[in-house]
């Protein structure tokens, strides 16, 4: 996982936290691509959720970090794509479990709802964890079968 690309995206309400996370991961030698936005000019979180999802489309080894004010909007936006499993977390344990049990490939954070040091702890736990497979694989596989027609 260390050499995997990590894409980061946020709207205007997530710029500060995205920058802190980027700096934290950069010091650790991670392969990072920042998808923006830049500055605090109001932009729409779905646009950056789509940008992140499309960046992950053709690289099943890549990961993403999505940030908006609450984390909710951008996590909904990226989860609209079948190759994305985004987990909105607010604790290191949830971040770790999202990888171990759900094979999450996107970590979503809410800048207005999580302290920076807690967000960094979530990032570290997310990238330290590995998908356990086994009984969890069957459940993750079912996520790809959901089509809304049931």
N, C-alpha and C positions, 0 to 999 in steps of 0.2 A: 504494500500500500504506500510505502514511502515515496516511490517514484511515480505514483499516480498523479495526474493533473487534478488540481482543485480549482474550480471556477467559483468566483465570488460575484454576487450581484445584489443590488439593493435599490430601493427607491430613495428619495430625498430624506425620508425619516429614518433610514438605516445606514446612512453614509458614515457616520462617526464610528459606530460599532463595526461596520465592515472594514474600515480602515485599521482599527485596533486589531481585529482578527487577522487581517492581511499581514500587518507588521509582526504579530506573534508567530505566524506560520513561516514568514520569510526568514526570520532569525533561525528557525529550525531547518532551513534548507529545503522547504517544500516547493514543488513546481506549481506556481500560482498564475492564474490568469484573471485579471480584474475586468469585469464586464460593465462596471459603472453602477450607478450614475455618479456624476461628479457634481458636488456642491449641494446646496440646499434649495435650489429652484424646484418647485413642485413638479413631479413627474408621476406617471401612473405605474403602480407596482405590477400590474399584469404584463406590461411591456418588458419589464426586466425579468419577470418569471419566465416568460416565453423565451427570452434571450438565453437564460440559463438552461432551460430545458433543451433548446436546440443545440447548445454547445455540448450537452451530454449525450445527444442522440446517437452518435456514431462511435462512442468510446465507452464501452461497458466497464472499463476500469477507472474511469474518471469519477470524481465526486463534486458536489456543489455545496455552497453555503449561500443561503438566501436570507436577506434581512429586510424588514420593513418596520414600521412603528410597533406593531403588535406581533408581527411574524405570521399572523393569520392570513392576511390577504395574499402575500407572496407564496405562502405554502399551498394555498388553494390553487393559485395560478399554476405553479409547477406541477402539482399533482394531477392536473388535467391530462397529462401525457403518460401513456402506458409504460414507458421505460423509466419513469421517475417514481421513487418511493421517498417522499420528503417527510421528515419528522420534525414537528415543531416541539421544541423541548425547553424546559426551564430548570432542569437539574442535571447534574453529571450522570446520575443513575439512568435517567430517561434517555440521555444521549447514548450511553453504552448499550442499553437494552435495544434501542432502535437499530443498532448495527447487529447485535448478537441474534435477535429474534426476528427482525423485520427486514434485514438486509437493506436498510435505508442507504440511499446514495446521495441524499441531500439533507443537510442540517439546516433547519429554519430557526431563526432567532428574532425576537422582538426587542428592538433597541429601547423602547419606552418601558418595557416590562422586566428587563433582566439587567442586573448590575454587570458592568464590564468584567470584573474578576470572575463572576459566576459564568458568564458567557464563555470566557476563555477556558474555564474548567470543563464546560460542556464540549467545546471544540476538542480539547485534549482527550477526553474520554471517548468521544465519537471516533477519532482516528486511531485510538489505541485498541479499540474493540474489533473483533472479526466476526463475521457471520458464522453461526454455529451449524447451520444446515440441519440435518436430521429431521425431526418432527416439524421444525420450523420451515423447511424447504417446501413441504406440501402446502403449507398455509400461504407462503409467499407466492408459490405457483398459482394458487387460486386467485390472487389479486389480478393477474393478467387475464383471467377468464371473465371478470366482472364486466358486463356490457350494458347494464342498466335496463335490460329487457325482462328481468325476472320479476 
